[in-house]
């Protein structure tokens, strides 16, 4: 058996700074549709997001009058789950990056 020598380690000092990329928030947008009743949309926002009657009504009215409303903001993966839940309730929702 041969004698092993220690692995050569270069005599170099290198400072590497690692930092996480800033979290870019995403948002769930619920869009107006001709199918769902306003009372149903309020109920979905209250049931799923836990919004108060007043907040859910404000969001529903924004959907109705403005054509859409931002109903949640946060990490992309979470917003995708929320959008899928809105689809499961029969609402039209999309996920987009928050405008910077």
C-alpha positions as CSV (number, residue, x, y, z in Angstrom):
1,X,0.0,0.0,0.0
2,X,1.2,3.4,-0.9
3,X,1.5,6.4,1.4
4,X,-1.0,9.0,0.7
5,X,-0.1,12.7,0.8
6,X,-2.5,15.4,1.9
7,X,-4.5,17.0,-0.8
8,X,-3.0,20.2,-2.1
9,X,-4.9,23.2,-0.9
10,X,-4.2,26.5,-2.8
11,X,-3.2,29.4,-0.6
12,X,-5.9,31.7,-1.8
13,X,-8.3,33.7,0.3
14,X,-11.5,34.5,-1.5
15,X,-14.3,36.3,0.1
16,X,-17.7,35.4,-1.4
17,X,-20.7,37.3,-0.2
18,X,-24.0,35.5,-0.7
19,X,-27.3,37.2,-0.3
20,X,-30.8,36.2,-1.1
21,X,-32.6,37.9,-4.0
22,X,-35.2,40.3,-2.7
23,X,-38.6,38.8,-2.6
24,X,-40.7,40.3,-5.3
25,X,-44.4,40.2,-4.2
26,X,-47.1,38.8,-6.4
27,X,-50.8,39.4,-6.4
28,X,-54.0,37.6,-7.1
29,X,-56.4,39.5,-9.3
30,X,-60.0,38.4,-9.5
31,X,-61.7,39.5,-12.8
32,X,-65.4,40.4,-13.4
33,X,-67.5,37.8,-15.1
34,X,-71.1,37.7,-16.2
35,X,-71.8,34.4,-14.4
36,X,-71.4,34.8,-10.6
37,X,-73.8,36.7,-8.4
38,X,-72.3,39.5,-6.3
39,X,-73.5,37.9,-3.1
40,X,-71.6,34.7,-4.1
41,X,-68.4,36.6,-4.7
42,X,-68.7,38.2,-1.3
43,X,-69.2,34.8,0.3
44,X,-66.2,33.4,-1.5
45,X,-63.9,36.2,-0.3
46,X,-65.3,35.9,3.3
47,X,-65.0,32.1,3.3
48,X,-61.7,31.6,1.6
49,X,-59.7,34.7,2.7
50,X,-61.5,35.4,6.0
51,X,-62.3,39.0,5.0
52,X,-65.0,40.9,6.9
53,X,-68.3,41.5,5.3
54,X,-67.3,45.1,4.6
55,X,-63.9,44.2,3.1
56,X,-65.3,41.4,1.0
57,X,-68.1,43.7,-0.3
58,X,-65.5,46.4,-1.2
59,X,-63.5,43.9,-3.2
60,X,-66.6,42.5,-4.9
61,X,-67.7,46.1,-5.9
62,X,-64.2,46.8,-7.3
63,X,-64.5,43.6,-9.4
64,X,-68.0,44.7,-10.5
65,X,-67.3,48.3,-11.2
66,X,-63.6,48.3,-12.2
67,X,-63.5,44.9,-13.8
68,X,-61.0,43.5,-11.4
69,X,-59.7,43.6,-7.8
70,X,-56.4,42.6,-6.1
71,X,-57.6,40.2,-3.4
72,X,-54.2,39.0,-2.0
73,X,-50.5,39.8,-2.2
74,X,-47.5,37.7,-1.2
75,X,-45.0,35.1,-2.4
76,X,-45.7,33.7,-5.9
77,X,-46.3,30.1,-4.7
78,X,-48.9,31.2,-2.2
79,X,-50.6,33.4,-4.7
80,X,-50.8,30.6,-7.2
81,X,-52.6,28.5,-4.6
82,X,-55.0,31.3,-4.0
83,X,-55.7,31.7,-7.7
84,X,-56.4,28.0,-8.0
85,X,-58.8,28.2,-5.1
86,X,-60.6,31.1,-6.8
87,X,-60.9,28.9,-10.0
88,X,-62.2,26.0,-7.8
89,X,-64.9,28.4,-6.6
90,X,-65.7,29.3,-10.3
91,X,-64.1,32.8,-10.2
92,X,-61.7,34.0,-12.9
93,X,-58.4,34.9,-11.3
94,X,-54.8,35.5,-12.4
95,X,-51.5,35.9,-10.7
96,X,-49.1,38.7,-11.6
97,X,-46.0,40.5,-10.2
98,X,-46.7,43.6,-8.2
99,X,-45.8,46.6,-10.4
100,X,-42.6,48.1,-9.2
